[in-house]
Amino acid sequence: MDNKVKTNKKKILDKRILNCKKCPGLNIPKETMSAPGYGSFNAELFVIGQSLHSYNLKTPNQQIPFIGNKYNINDSGILLYDILEKAGYSFKYYNLFVTNLIHCHPPNNRKSKLEEINNCKSYLMKELSLIKPSIILLLGADVRNYFRFTPIKKGFVSLKSNNILPGTIKYFILAYHPSYILRYGLQFKNIYMKQLIKKLKKVKKIIKQ
């Protein structure tokens, strides 16, 4: 599938996500509006967060998940993109795609409901089939549970070979959500960064061999 075909398919999918009305109380303009995944069609790394952040509603780049607050160094989006950049992944390198399990911003950043996760499932799966990444980074318990992985037993990051989804995907990297680290374990921020960067670089090296 060439990029022109992918572009047309992505436009159709994005329009469906932006106009979705499956979940009561979600995708309300300026309150809980949705955003499609963002990044390169040729992305090697596919990042899945839990839901759209409230900052997306307050910036001109609201279509980019995890855009974060550039004036707050302790923001989950700023932390995530700093880690990815140090591991060699960035939108400017055309090797990154970022999306969410839930494509809307839940009111008051509440936990996503099971029916909302199920309603958004088809959008996530279509993004995956369109991008065809080699690596998927799962951030947070909701995303890990969605793919039926057990909790991380040691540290903040875990690496799993893919035996779940068919296609080009070779590895899953499971990690605590950066907002969890910033909210409950700021003293572990540097450890979290080192562990996640190390795993990303390790897998990047493996798939290049």
Secondary structure, DSSP 4 states (H G I P E B T S, - for coil): --HHHHHHHHHHHHHHHHT---STT-S-TTTT-B---EE-TT-SEEEEEEE--GGGGTSTTTTSTT---TT-TT-HHHHHHHHHHHTT--GGGT-EEEEEEESB--GGGPPPPHHHHHHHHHHHHHHHHHH--SEEEEESHHHHHHTTPPPP-SSSEEEEE--SS-SS--EEEEE--HHHHHHH-GGGHHHHHHHHHHHHHHHHHHHH-
